[in-house]
């Protein structure tokens, strides 16, 4: 082989080497972009996880458990009866609102102790019912979402739509809203806020409203006009079950009031959730 041929082969070799390097750099760049996009999606999305073994954390106040009317306990009983493999933890303290929870070291420790699939938040009904009080809840709801996503980026953050007080807001000075008006406001603001913050809502308040409009005979409220009776707790747990599993809560042996209709409550919880998933920002 002559000198000219050797020179040509060297040139071809250099060209092939440069081409290979360029392809390698392009591939690395593409992979880096893909990872970045996936990470952003995980951090921002709030889709329901398809978990065979779900970790569920409840955070709230006495509206999750009050003098034995324990929503979380009933949810756990539904899950057991439905054959669900679920690990449930709770941080519910009477009088503890979301602006307390975002600074509570015990709540923060609970959030950070494991990867959660669902974190269900319960907040103050009055604060959300009127725009002039929104600074007492919405910024803390957004902050709580961020805290949860830091540890559990794939968690579905769920906010419980509150039920209105049976006597509305009329017990407060200069307030006149009835039960119906307060619940209408809670419906409007909840569905608006969950879309803006990209969290889901478990529409408990709307299920209660539907039952009351349909003249449900058993009392959902205690005689303080705001906390849940055992019937209200049962209905709320049915809403949570449908929100997490997309199924109607199964029958369980559970002591309710004489006028209660358990199949109706379980069906109502399911139908309320599944009847309008986009409105509840459940996806």
N, C-alpha and C positions, 0 to 999 in steps of 0.2 A: 504494500500500500504506500502511495507517495505522500509527500509532505502536505500537498494540497488536500488530499483525502482526509488525512489526520486532522487538519485544521477545520474542515467541514464537520467532521464528527464531533469535535470539541464544541463547535458553535451549536450544533443540534442538542448536545448534552446540556449546555448552559440554558438554552431555550426551554427544554423540558423541565429542568430544575426550577426555573423561574415560574413556569406555568403551574407546576406542582405546588410551590409555595403560595401562589396566589389563590389556588383552589382551597388550600388548607386554611388560609386566613379568612376567606369568604365563609367557609363552613363554620369556623369558630365564631364569627360574627353573628351568623344566623342562629347558632345554638344559644349564644348569650342573650340575643333578643327574645328567643322563645322562653327562656327561663324567667326573664324579667317580666314578660307579659303574663306568664302563668302565676308568678308571685303576686302581681298586681290584682289579678282576677281573684285569687284566693283571699287576699286581704279585703277586697271590696264586696265580694258576693255574699249573699245571705241565703243561699239555696238550702232547702231541707236536705240533710244528709241521708243517704240510703244506708242506714246503719243496722247491721244484724244484732249488734250489742251496743245499745245506746247509753251514753252518759248524759244525764239530765240534771241541771242545777236550777233550783227555784230561789229567787231573791225577792224579798218584799216585806210585808208587815202582817198585821193580824187579819187582813183580808185573804190571806192564804190559810190561816189556821186561827180559829177563835173559839175558846171554851169547848173544845172537842169537835168543832165543825171544821175538819182538817181536809182541805182540798188536796194537798199533796199526798196524804195517806190514801185517800180514795183513788187518786190517779195510780198510785202504786198497786192497789188492789185490782184495778182494771187491767194494768199491765200484766200482773201475775196470772189473772184469769185468761187473758188473751195469749198466754204463752210467750210473752216478750222477755227477752234477756235485757234488762235495763238496770243501770246503777243510778240511784237517785240520791242527791245531796240537797241540802236546804240551808238557807240563811234568811229566816223570816223572824223578825223581831217586832213586837207591837210598837206602833208609833214611829217606826223607822222608815223614813221616806228616801227617795233615790238620792237626794242631795246629802243625806247621811251616809248612804251605802258607798258612794264614790270615794269617801274619805275614811271609811271604817276599815281598820287593818284586818279584822277578822273576815269581813266580806271579801276584801282584796286577796287575802290568803286563800280563801275558798275558791275564788275564780282561777287562781294561778296554780292550784294543786294538781290539776290534770287537764287533759285535752277534752273539752266538753263538746258534745254533739248539739245539744240544745241548752240555752240559758234563757229561762223564762222570768221576765221582770214584771213586777206589779207596782204601780205607782198611785199617787193620790188622785182621787176622782175630781175633787173640787178644783185643784190646780189646773187640770186639763180642760175643765168645762168652760172656762172663760179666758179669753185672750189676754186680759189684763194680768192674769196670774201665770201665764205661760213661762215666764222667766224662772219660776220656781220648780219647773219640771223638765221642759224640753232640752235645755242645755245639758242637764245632768243625764238625761236619757241618751243623748248623743255621746257624752263623755263615757258613759257606761258601755256603750257599744264599742267604742275604741279600746277600752281597757280589756274587754272580753276578747276582741279580735287579736290583741297583742299575744295572748297565750294560745288561743284557739281560733286561728284564722278561718277555719272551715265551719265554725259553729254557726248554727241558725239562732239568731237573737230574736226572741219573741216578747212582745209587750202585750200584756193582758188589757183588752179594752175594758175599762171600768164599768160597773153598773152604777146608775144614778142613785142618789139617796131617795128613799121612798117619799120623803117630804121635800124633795128638791133642794133648793138653796134658800128657801124662805125663812129658815131658822137663823140665817146670818143677817146682820144689820144692813139695811138698804138693798137687799137682794130679794127678788120676787119669783125666780124661776121655779116652775112646777117640776114634778118628776119627769113628765114627758118632755118638757123643754130642756131640762138638764141632760137627759139621755140622748136627745137629738143632737145637742152640742157635742157630747162625748163621741157619738158616732161620727160626726163631721170632722172633728179635730183629730181623732185617732186615725181615721183613714187617710187624712191629709199628712199627718206627721210621719206615719210609717212609710209612706211613699217617699217623702223628702229625705228621711234618714236611712232608707233601705233596711228596714227591719220588718219582721212579720208581726201581725197581731192575732191573738187568740180572742175571737169576738164574744167573750163571755157576757158583757153588758148587753149586747144585742140579742143573745139567746134569752137572757132574763126578760128583756123588754117584750120579746115575742111571746113568751110564756104568759106574762101578765096581760098582754093584749088579748090573748086567747082564753083569758079567765081561768088560768090554772088555779086549782083549788087550794093546794098546800102553800103555806107561806114560805117564800124564798128568803125573807128578811127576818132577823130577830126584832124584838120590840124596840131596839134603838134606831130602827129605820135605815140602817146602813150596813151592818155586818150580816154575813151569810148565816142562814139557818143550816141545818143539816141537808135540807133539800137544795138550797142554793149552792152549798159546797159540792153536792153530788152533780148538779148540772154543770158547774164550772169545771169539775174534773172531767166530765164527758167532753166538754169543749177542748180542753187540753189534750185529751187522748186523740181526738180527731185531728187536731192541729199537728201533733207529732207523728201519728201513724197513718193518717188518711183513712181511718176505719171507724166504724161505730164502736163505742165502748161495749164490752161484753157484759152479760148478766153476772152479777155478783150477789152473794148473800150479805145484805147490809141493812141495818135498822133505820128506816126512814119514818116519816110521819104517816098517820093513818090515811090521810087524803092523797098521799103521793102516788104517782104513776111512773115507776122507774123506767119501763120501756119507752114511754113518751119522752122523759128527760134525756135518755141516752140517744134516742132518735133525733130530738131537737138539737142536741149538741152537735151531732154529726151533720145534719142538714144545714145548720147555720154556718158551719165552717166550709163544707164542700160546695155550698150553693153559690159562692162568689169568691173563689180563691184569688183572682187578680185584685179585687177590692181590698182584701186583707193582706196583700203583698206576700202571699204564700206561693212559692214556686220551687 
